[in-house]
């Protein structure tokens, strides 16, 4: 006859040592997590990225199918996107414009293109609350919008 393991259940009862050990382990885990959260032990906190450059971007349709992109604050032409060219810019801006159209919002309020100190680049629509972080779309699509930013100036 083989002898049962000392921690094995016998006659429907659980070993007292096993119950006490499990309780102590559970208590330790709860205490460790609580102390870690309260004291921020083992947590990594990243400071939010700060805007370093911003551009109010006004988009206008042209009769030949092009769209013009202007600095809304200065009125200067930044770029003209011809039909069949810069399709990522065209599709992104069309999606933003259609969101406003569906919501019955004004086309006159500019979009905001912002570069952050961590290198991120984001387009925001203050009217719909929609935003797009271009880092998620790969380097060539990021570069398409990055070239619209002037090389000078801080946040305006």
Beta strands, then each sheet from edge to edge (+ up, - down):
strand 1: 51-61
strand 2: 67-71
strand 3: 77-81
strand 4: 111-116
strand 5: 121-124
strand 6: 131-133
sheet 1: 3+ 2- 1+ 4- 5+ 6-
end
